[in-house]
Amino acid sequence: MQGFNISEAGHIALLLPPQSISGGTGLINPAFSMKGYKHASIAIASGAEATQDTSTITLSLCSSAAGANPVAIPFSYYFQALGGAGHDVLSGINNATSAGIALAAGDWPPNSLIVIEIDADELSAATAGGALAGSLGVDSYVGITIGSPSAVDMACVIVVLSGARYEQVSSPSVTV
């Protein structure tokens, strides 16, 4: 085999199946754990938008898969500026503060993609999570919040974990 076999050397989890996120303000349930993995790539795909989203996407450390005790953390991300066919090139790296990404037509148009990249080491960094820094680290859960207007806007969230500590064909759940 050539390349990276997600099914055995990593883990993939569908956190939000494609659906309307109309009026969404809360943490996407479930959050996921990076325990046993060194890196997470979170793909957030937008679909049709009745109204341009102008809210935010945030990332939080949580103490459970249900999203208990969320504390917003800074993160790095890339975005696909133009949705649709032939527009599969991501931007250069961007850095979001714990306030998250303020969505606009330039980084979140219909049928586009935002990819958040986070290393397990970042979860224990002094800048991550304030009071939770160093206390939960990679044993904590990572939660995503996508705000949305009341109009019907579609989205999907998939996380790909890599750098597995123990590679196996059927890896245990990261959402329980």
GUDO-738601 format. One line per field, with one value per atom (N, C-alpha, C): residue number from 0; x, y, z. Coordinates in steps of 0.05 Angstrom, whole numbers, plus 5000, padded with zeros to 4 digits. Example, Ala and Ser with C-alpha at 12.3 -4.5 7.8 and 13.67 -1.06 7.14 Angstrom:
// GUDO-738601
k	(0/0/0/1/1/1)
c1	(5264/5246/5264/5257/5273/5258)
c2	(4886/4910/4934/4955/4979/5001)
c3	(5156/5156/5156/5142/5143/5157)
// end
This chain:
// GUDO-738601
k	(0/0/0/1/1/1/2/2/2/3/3/3/4/4/4/5/5/5/6/6/6/7/7/7/8/8/8/9/9/9/10/10/10/11/11/11/12/12/12/13/13/13/14/14/14/15/15/15/16/16/16/17/17/17/18/18/18/19/19/19/20/20/20/21/21/21/22/22/22/23/23/23/24/24/24/25/25/25/26/26/26/27/27/27/28/28/28/29/29/29/30/30/30/31/31/31/32/32/32/33/33/33/34/34/34/35/35/35/36/36/36/37/37/37/38/38/38/39/39/39/40/40/40/41/41/41/42/42/42/43/43/43/44/44/44/45/45/45/46/46/46/47/47/47/48/48/48/49/49/49/50/50/50/51/51/51/52/52/52/53/53/53/54/54/54/55/55/55/56/56/56/57/57/57/58/58/58/59/59/59/60/60/60/61/61/61/62/62/62/63/63/63/64/64/64/65/65/65/66/66/66/67/67/67/68/68/68/69/69/69/70/70/70/71/71/71/72/72/72/73/73/73/74/74/74/75/75/75/76/76/76/77/77/77/78/78/78/79/79/79/80/80/80/81/81/81/82/82/82/83/83/83/84/84/84/85/85/85/86/86/86/87/87/87/88/88/88/89/89/89/90/90/90/91/91/91/92/92/92/93/93/93/94/94/94/95/95/95/96/96/96/97/97/97/98/98/98/99/99/99/100/100/100/101/101/101/102/102/102/103/103/103/104/104/104/105/105/105/106/106/106/107/107/107/108/108/108/109/109/109/110/110/110/111/111/111/112/112/112/113/113/113/114/114/114/115/115/115/116/116/116/117/117/117/118/118/118/119/119/119/120/120/120/121/121/121/122/122/122/123/123/123/124/124/124/125/125/125/126/126/126/127/127/127/128/128/128/129/129/129/130/130/130/131/131/131/132/132/132/133/133/133/134/134/134/135/135/135/136/136/136/137/137/137/138/138/138/139/139/139/140/140/140/141/141/141/142/142/142/143/143/143/144/144/144/145/145/145/146/146/146/147/147/147/148/148/148/149/149/149/150/150/150/151/151/151/152/152/152/153/153/153/154/154/154/155/155/155/156/156/156/157/157/157/158/158/158/159/159/159/160/160/160/161/161/161/162/162/162/163/163/163/164/164/164/165/165/165/166/166/166/167/167/167/168/168/168/169/169/169/170/170/170/171/171/171/172/172/172/173/173/173/174/174/174/175/175/175)
c1	(5017/5000/5017/5009/5022/5006/5019/5004/4994/4973/4962/4935/4933/4908/4893/4873/4858/4845/4835/4821/4838/4864/4882/4902/4913/4934/4922/4896/4883/4855/4838/4810/4794/4770/4753/4726/4715/4690/4672/4648/4628/4614/4621/4611/4584/4580/4555/4549/4529/4522/4511/4512/4502/4473/4469/4442/4441/4417/4413/4423/4438/4448/4433/4409/4393/4390/4397/4394/4412/4433/4451/4469/4470/4487/4503/4497/4510/4532/4545/4567/4556/4569/4562/4566/4547/4549/4551/4571/4589/4615/4629/4657/4674/4699/4716/4741/4753/4777/4801/4823/4848/4866/4856/4872/4881/4906/4917/4924/4920/4927/4943/4959/4977/4966/4947/4937/4908/4894/4866/4863/4851/4843/4813/4801/4772/4762/4747/4736/4708/4703/4676/4667/4648/4639/4612/4611/4585/4571/4545/4529/4515/4490/4474/4469/4469/4464/4441/4419/4397/4406/4422/4433/4463/4480/4508/4512/4526/4532/4551/4546/4564/4570/4565/4570/4599/4603/4630/4632/4656/4663/4684/4679/4698/4706/4728/4739/4742/4733/4734/4745/4759/4766/4742/4735/4712/4720/4706/4713/4698/4680/4665/4657/4649/4640/4614/4599/4574/4580/4605/4613/4612/4614/4613/4637/4632/4653/4670/4657/4673/4689/4714/4731/4743/4737/4747/4777/4788/4817/4825/4849/4858/4865/4865/4871/4880/4891/4899/4880/4875/4857/4864/4853/4855/4826/4822/4796/4797/4776/4772/4756/4768/4755/4731/4731/4709/4698/4673/4661/4656/4652/4645/4668/4662/4681/4705/4728/4753/4764/4751/4760/4767/4786/4794/4820/4829/4854/4848/4863/4860/4878/4870/4886/4912/4929/4951/4940/4958/4950/4939/4918/4907/4906/4908/4907/4882/4866/4843/4849/4840/4842/4820/4818/4797/4769/4767/4742/4732/4749/4742/4744/4731/4731/4705/4707/4684/4677/4655/4649/4640/4648/4641/4642/4633/4633/4661/4682/4709/4720/4711/4721/4700/4675/4653/4631/4637/4616/4601/4578/4564/4582/4579/4594/4624/4633/4662/4671/4696/4708/4727/4725/4745/4757/4784/4798/4814/4807/4821/4841/4866/4888/4897/4899/4907/4924/4946/4963/4955/4959/4952/4968/4993/5010/4997/4982/4969/4948/4937/4915/4926/4952/4964/4981/4981/4997/4985/5002/4993/4972/4971/4952/4925/4923/4899/4882/4858/4838/4840/4858/4859/4861/4839/4839/4844/4837/4840/4868/4884/4911/4927/4937/4954/4939/4914/4899/4886/4876/4862/4879/4891/4908/4896/4911/4901/4879/4875/4854/4827/4827/4802/4789/4766/4751/4753/4750/4751/4723/4711/4684/4685/4666/4664/4637/4636/4611/4610/4587/4583/4557/4560/4536/4523/4498/4484/4460/4453/4429/4404/4381/4356/4349/4361/4356/4368/4358/4369/4396/4416/4443/4453/4466/4474/4503/4510/4538/4542/4568/4576/4603/4608/4634/4645/4670/4684/4711/4720/4746/4763/4788/4806/4829/4833/4854/4877/4902/4925/4947/4968/4990/4980/4967/4956/4978/4973/4992/4992/4969/4966/4949/4963/4949/4935/4910/4895/4872/4862/4842/4816/4807/4783/4789/4795/4802/4777/4781/4759/4747/4722/4708/4723/4721/4733/4711/4686/4663/4647/4659/4645/4663)
c2	(4976/5000/5025/5044/5070/5091/5110/5131/5124/5137/5135/5121/5098/5083/5092/5109/5121/5099/5078/5057/5041/5040/5025/5042/5062/5078/5103/5107/5130/5123/5143/5139/5161/5155/5175/5175/5198/5199/5221/5214/5233/5246/5271/5285/5298/5308/5320/5311/5293/5285/5309/5308/5331/5338/5362/5371/5401/5411/5439/5446/5468/5477/5503/5506/5529/5536/5561/5571/5558/5544/5530/5548/5543/5560/5543/5517/5500/5483/5469/5451/5428/5420/5397/5372/5356/5332/5308/5291/5289/5305/5310/5320/5295/5297/5274/5275/5252/5250/5245/5257/5253/5233/5221/5202/5179/5175/5154/5164/5190/5201/5227/5233/5256/5280/5276/5298/5294/5316/5316/5336/5327/5344/5345/5368/5370/5384/5369/5380/5389/5415/5426/5435/5421/5427/5442/5465/5479/5469/5470/5463/5488/5485/5508/5526/5552/5571/5589/5591/5609/5637/5641/5667/5662/5681/5678/5677/5656/5654/5677/5690/5711/5707/5683/5677/5666/5648/5638/5608/5598/5570/5571/5556/5555/5526/5523/5497/5499/5478/5478/5452/5455/5432/5426/5400/5392/5369/5365/5343/5317/5318/5293/5294/5271/5270/5286/5290/5306/5336/5344/5372/5387/5373/5386/5404/5427/5446/5456/5465/5474/5499/5499/5523/5527/5550/5556/5558/5547/5547/5559/5569/5578/5554/5559/5537/5548/5530/5537/5525/5539/5528/5538/5524/5530/5532/5546/5547/5546/5536/5535/5560/5579/5605/5604/5587/5585/5557/5553/5527/5517/5491/5480/5467/5457/5442/5459/5447/5460/5479/5482/5500/5484/5466/5448/5455/5480/5490/5504/5496/5509/5534/5552/5576/5569/5588/5585/5582/5577/5573/5600/5597/5620/5612/5632/5627/5640/5625/5635/5637/5658/5660/5643/5643/5627/5638/5662/5673/5659/5644/5628/5643/5632/5643/5658/5683/5699/5693/5680/5670/5693/5691/5711/5698/5712/5700/5693/5706/5701/5674/5665/5639/5618/5624/5605/5609/5609/5612/5585/5584/5559/5539/5514/5491/5494/5502/5506/5488/5493/5475/5491/5485/5495/5471/5471/5448/5459/5449/5456/5435/5443/5425/5429/5408/5411/5386/5392/5371/5366/5341/5334/5351/5358/5374/5401/5412/5438/5437/5414/5412/5415/5412/5415/5441/5456/5481/5501/5518/5538/5557/5560/5578/5565/5538/5524/5520/5530/5524/5538/5557/5571/5553/5551/5535/5505/5496/5468/5461/5482/5477/5459/5438/5418/5399/5405/5387/5364/5370/5350/5341/5360/5354/5335/5315/5297/5278/5277/5261/5275/5301/5316/5310/5321/5319/5346/5346/5370/5373/5396/5402/5425/5424/5444/5457/5483/5498/5513/5511/5526/5542/5568/5585/5586/5593/5595/5613/5627/5644/5626/5639/5623/5611/5622/5611/5583/5567/5540/5540/5532/5530/5501/5489/5461/5459/5438/5433/5404/5396/5369/5371/5355/5356/5328/5324/5298/5303/5286/5288/5264/5269/5248/5250/5229/5227/5212/5221/5208/5207/5192/5188/5170/5148/5130/5118/5118/5106/5076/5065/5036/5031/5026/5021/4994/4994/4969/4972/4950/4950/4964/4957/4968/4983/5009/5025/5032/5036/5042/5070/5073/5099/5122/5145/5170/5189/5179/5197/5186/5169/5159/5165)
c3	(5000/5000/5000/4985/4984/5000/5013/5026/5054/5062/5089/5088/5101/5103/5127/5123/5145/5162/5149/5164/5184/5179/5197/5211/5199/5211/5225/5222/5234/5242/5243/5250/5237/5227/5216/5230/5236/5250/5237/5232/5221/5245/5251/5274/5269/5244/5236/5208/5205/5178/5162/5135/5120/5129/5137/5146/5148/5153/5158/5186/5187/5213/5221/5210/5214/5244/5251/5278/5298/5289/5307/5323/5349/5366/5385/5388/5408/5397/5415/5408/5392/5371/5355/5373/5375/5392/5374/5377/5399/5394/5416/5414/5410/5403/5398/5415/5420/5436/5418/5425/5410/5425/5446/5462/5443/5441/5423/5396/5390/5364/5367/5347/5349/5334/5316/5299/5292/5289/5279/5256/5235/5213/5212/5217/5218/5193/5176/5151/5156/5151/5154/5127/5115/5088/5090/5075/5073/5048/5050/5026/5017/5008/4999/5023/5018/5039/5030/5046/5040/5045/5066/5074/5081/5073/5080/5110/5120/5148/5155/5177/5187/5217/5226/5254/5257/5275/5280/5281/5277/5282/5305/5326/5348/5354/5368/5376/5407/5421/5450/5461/5484/5500/5518/5520/5536/5554/5575/5594/5588/5567/5560/5531/5520/5492/5488/5510/5509/5508/5511/5509/5535/5557/5583/5587/5601/5608/5585/5563/5540/5545/5537/5539/5512/5500/5472/5472/5450/5446/5418/5415/5389/5371/5345/5326/5299/5283/5256/5236/5214/5194/5166/5146/5118/5107/5085/5073/5043/5032/5003/4996/4983/4979/4961/4941/4922/4922/4927/4926/4898/4895/4869/4854/4831/4814/4807/4808/4800/4821/4843/4864/4889/4886/4908/4920/4917/4928/4954/4975/5001/5003/5020/5026/5040/5046/5064/5092/5111/5139/5150/5167/5181/5210/5228/5256/5268/5283/5296/5326/5339/5368/5380/5406/5419/5412/5400/5391/5366/5352/5329/5302/5282/5255/5251/5244/5236/5207/5202/5175/5157/5132/5112/5084/5064/5037/5028/5038/5029/5039/5062/5073/5077/5073/5078/5057/5031/5012/5010/4996/4992/4979/4986/4974/4977/5001/5005/5029/5037/5057/5075/5101/5120/5133/5135/5148/5172/5195/5220/5225/5231/5237/5266/5281/5309/5318/5331/5342/5371/5380/5407/5427/5420/5438/5444/5424/5427/5449/5455/5475/5503/5507/5533/5535/5514/5513/5533/5543/5562/5551/5524/5512/5507/5510/5504/5529/5528/5548/5575/5578/5603/5627/5643/5667/5661/5637/5631/5620/5615/5603/5620/5608/5622/5640/5646/5664/5649/5625/5609/5585/5572/5550/5530/5521/5501/5512/5538/5549/5548/5540/5538/5511/5508/5482/5468/5442/5426/5414/5418/5408/5388/5369/5349/5351/5348/5347/5321/5307/5282/5286/5288/5289/5262/5261/5236/5238/5216/5217/5218/5220/5221/5194/5173/5146/5144/5125/5121/5108/5122/5112/5117/5098/5101/5108/5124/5131/5139/5140/5148/5161/5182/5196/5198/5188/5190/5202/5221/5233/5224/5216/5209/5229/5245/5265/5253/5258/5247/5268/5262/5282/5304/5297/5317/5335/5360/5379/5376/5372/5368/5343/5321/5296/5296/5286/5285/5264/5255/5234/5244/5267/5278/5303/5301/5324/5341/5367/5384/5378/5387/5383/5396/5384/5395/5404/5403/5410/5434/5450/5474/5498)
// end
